[in-house]
Amino acid sequence: MDEVLPLPTLALYGFQHVLAFYAGAVLVPVILGSSLGLSRQELVYLINADLVTAGIATIIQAWGFWRIGARLPLVQGATFTAVSPMIAIGQGAGGGTAGLLVVYGAVITGGVAVFLLAPFAGRLAAYFPPIVTGTLLTVIGIVLIPVALQDVAGGAGLLGGPGYGDPAHLAYAGGTLLFILVVVRFGGPFLRSIAVLLGLVGGTFVAWLLGDVDLGAVDQADWLGVSTPFHYGLPQFSIFPMMAMVVVMLITMVETTGDVYAMGEITGRKVDGETVGRALRADGVATVLGGIFNSFPYVAFAENIGLVRISRVTSRFVVVAAGVLMILLGLVPKAGAVVASVPHPVLGAAAVAMFGMVATVGIQILAKVDLREERNAIILAVSLGAAMLPTAVAPFFDRMPTEVKAVLGSGITLGTLTAVLLNLFFHVLEGRRKREDIDWDGLAAYDDGTGPQTTTAR
């Protein structure tokens, strides 16, 4: 994980991470900007600001300094958990750039809260056993797969229109996914490690040959664009939005805890409370920077955790290279427009595989949990049901007060809250302070093919 690869290899693997990250990176500002009624120019600015801030956040997390940054191959991106709360906060403040100012005040407050609470969260890591972290990652994968499938159908912009779900979109997505599978099945170690990148490039090339890639945005984009602090004005600090965002950031702290343990699971690196604390401090710093540079709260990106699992390239300096490329893309809108020209169905196909891998890592962790024990089983079952509620019965949350909807209107948030609270109810409050730990030596032996996985309990 600490290996520094040759520069061309770093750049290639880093670019694969950028492509895997880009769809989600664009999706958060697009959803928020559209919901708040921002102009196209303002939306492009949000995307560029997000890329720059995400690049800085990724370097902080992967490289690390002082006691900030987990020093794991974690790519940082704007969290989907905060999308619904930010929309509720922004619309409650009147929408437009005025709504953004209230959102940014809440984001800065949430980032400061995460940074200050990080030492305590590290000590509390023992209370987030595999039943919680495994459930969290499974929930993230399951909830986000429909987002990927929406891209497969043509993208959120076509939702409700005649082009949504066109068979041509399914053909592009199916062809891209099939290409990725063939590379993984028959390619050598190097080709398998860049299977997702090859799928994205190949799918886009085929779409371009058939005239389904729009490069008009590339001609219109500027060569240079710099995100300046407080571009829309000074943030507005309102008490209820600030409180709502702090609650949301508490959920993202649990999400980050799960991400860190998942990356430890993938790489074989032992994770402890101090590692979690460093990761959370990086999240806090990145989120404060997001509020200052017109962006969003940041956590490890699910797609890229899945990509590390697929490619088995675990060098954290590959992720640092990806952070540098994100910054460059954010400073060169024309280059970003080239990446943005990748068709939605092609991106969706890759995202299906990567989100599915996130759920798979969660299931891999849950395999170490005794699900024959009814309390563990009920935690998993009810949490999965709660996570699907906002998607299945959206009107139920539309009737809630804005402050409540800002917290509970996300499937990831609701599923995570349910898992944490049920674990406290069944295992902590009753005095059952048993923690099922991952046997890291056994896991390493399993990955090397020299021994089975085992689970210890204390």
CORRA-V581835 format. One record per backbone hydrogen bond with DSSP energy under -1.0 kcal/mol. NH is the residue of the N-H (numbers start at 1). CO is the residue of the C=O. If there is no record, write none. Layout:
nh:NH co:CO
nh:NH co:CO
//
This chain:
nh:10 co:6
nh:11 co:7
nh:12 co:8
nh:13 co:9
nh:14 co:10
nh:15 co:11
nh:16 co:12
nh:17 co:13
nh:18 co:14
nh:19 co:15
nh:20 co:16
nh:21 co:17
nh:22 co:18
nh:25 co:21
nh:26 co:22
nh:27 co:23
nh:28 co:24
nh:30 co:26
nh:31 co:27
nh:32 co:28
nh:33 co:29
nh:34 co:30
nh:35 co:31
nh:36 co:32
nh:38 co:33
nh:43 co:39
nh:44 co:40
nh:45 co:41
nh:46 co:42
nh:47 co:43
nh:48 co:44
nh:49 co:45
nh:50 co:46
nh:51 co:47
nh:52 co:48
nh:53 co:49
nh:54 co:50
nh:55 co:51
nh:56 co:52
nh:57 co:53
nh:58 co:54
nh:59 co:55
nh:60 co:56
nh:61 co:57
nh:62 co:58
nh:63 co:59
nh:65 co:68
nh:68 co:65
nh:69 co:278
nh:71 co:61
nh:74 co:72
nh:77 co:299
nh:79 co:297
nh:83 co:80
nh:86 co:82
nh:87 co:83
nh:88 co:84
nh:89 co:85
nh:90 co:86
nh:91 co:87
nh:92 co:88
nh:93 co:89
nh:94 co:91
nh:95 co:90
nh:96 co:36
nh:99 co:95
nh:100 co:96
nh:101 co:97
nh:102 co:98
nh:103 co:99
nh:104 co:100
nh:105 co:101
nh:106 co:102
nh:107 co:103
nh:108 co:104
nh:109 co:105
nh:110 co:106
nh:111 co:107
nh:112 co:108
nh:113 co:109
nh:114 co:110
nh:115 co:111
nh:116 co:112
nh:117 co:113
nh:118 co:114
nh:121 co:117
nh:122 co:118
nh:123 co:119
nh:124 co:120
nh:125 co:122
nh:127 co:124
nh:128 co:125
nh:132 co:129
nh:133 co:129
nh:134 co:130
nh:136 co:132
nh:137 co:133
nh:138 co:134
nh:139 co:135
nh:140 co:136
nh:141 co:137
nh:142 co:138
nh:143 co:139
nh:144 co:140
nh:145 co:141
nh:148 co:144
nh:149 co:145
nh:150 co:146
nh:151 co:147
nh:152 co:148
nh:153 co:149
nh:154 co:151
nh:155 co:150
nh:158 co:155
nh:159 co:156
nh:161 co:158
nh:164 co:161
nh:165 co:153
nh:166 co:163
nh:169 co:166
nh:170 co:166
nh:171 co:167
nh:172 co:168
nh:173 co:169
nh:174 co:170
nh:175 co:171
nh:176 co:172
nh:177 co:173
nh:178 co:174
nh:179 co:175
nh:180 co:176
nh:181 co:177
nh:182 co:178
nh:183 co:179
nh:184 co:180
nh:185 co:181
nh:186 co:182
nh:187 co:183
nh:192 co:188
nh:193 co:189
nh:195 co:192
nh:198 co:194
nh:199 co:195
nh:200 co:196
nh:201 co:197
nh:202 co:198
nh:203 co:199
nh:204 co:200
nh:205 co:201
nh:206 co:202
nh:207 co:203
nh:208 co:204
nh:209 co:205
nh:210 co:206
nh:211 co:208
nh:212 co:207
nh:219 co:215
nh:220 co:216
nh:221 co:217
nh:225 co:331
nh:230 co:292
nh:233 co:230
nh:236 co:101
nh:242 co:238
nh:243 co:239
nh:244 co:240
nh:245 co:241
nh:246 co:242
nh:247 co:243
nh:248 co:244
nh:249 co:245
nh:250 co:246
nh:251 co:247
nh:252 co:248
nh:253 co:249
nh:254 co:250
nh:255 co:251
nh:256 co:252
nh:257 co:253
nh:258 co:254
nh:259 co:255
nh:260 co:256
nh:261 co:257
nh:262 co:258
nh:263 co:259
nh:264 co:260
nh:265 co:261
nh:266 co:262
nh:267 co:263
nh:268 co:264
nh:276 co:272
nh:277 co:273
nh:278 co:274
nh:279 co:275
nh:280 co:276
nh:281 co:277
nh:282 co:278
nh:283 co:279
nh:284 co:280
nh:285 co:281
nh:286 co:282
nh:287 co:283
nh:288 co:284
nh:289 co:285
nh:290 co:286
nh:291 co:287
nh:292 co:288
nh:293 co:289
nh:295 co:290
nh:299 co:77
nh:301 co:75
nh:305 co:301
nh:306 co:302
nh:307 co:303
nh:308 co:304
nh:309 co:305
nh:310 co:306
nh:311 co:307
nh:312 co:308
nh:316 co:1
nh:320 co:316
nh:321 co:317
nh:322 co:318
nh:323 co:319
nh:324 co:320
nh:325 co:321
nh:326 co:322
nh:327 co:323
nh:328 co:324
nh:329 co:325
nh:330 co:326
nh:331 co:327
nh:332 co:328
nh:334 co:222
nh:336 co:332
nh:337 co:333
nh:338 co:334
nh:339 co:335
nh:340 co:336
nh:342 co:339
nh:347 co:343
nh:348 co:344
nh:349 co:345
nh:350 co:346
nh:351 co:347
nh:352 co:348
nh:353 co:349
nh:354 co:350
nh:355 co:351
nh:356 co:352
nh:357 co:353
nh:358 co:354
nh:359 co:355
nh:360 co:356
nh:361 co:357
nh:362 co:358
nh:363 co:359
nh:364 co:360
nh:365 co:361
nh:366 co:362
nh:367 co:363
nh:368 co:365
nh:369 co:366
nh:371 co:369
nh:373 co:370
nh:377 co:373
nh:378 co:374
nh:379 co:375
nh:380 co:376
nh:381 co:377
nh:382 co:378
nh:383 co:379
nh:384 co:380
nh:385 co:381
nh:386 co:382
nh:387 co:383
nh:388 co:384
nh:392 co:388
nh:393 co:389
nh:396 co:393
nh:397 co:394
nh:398 co:394
nh:400 co:397
nh:405 co:401
nh:406 co:402
nh:407 co:404
nh:408 co:404
nh:409 co:405
nh:414 co:410
nh:415 co:411
nh:416 co:412
nh:417 co:413
nh:418 co:414
nh:419 co:415
nh:420 co:416
nh:421 co:417
nh:422 co:418
nh:423 co:419
nh:424 co:420
nh:425 co:421
nh:426 co:422
nh:427 co:423
nh:429 co:424
nh:431 co:428
nh:433 co:431
nh:437 co:456
nh:440 co:438
nh:443 co:439
nh:444 co:440
nh:445 co:441
nh:446 co:442
nh:447 co:443
nh:448 co:444
nh:449 co:446
nh:450 co:445
nh:451 co:445
nh:456 co:437
nh:458 co:435
//
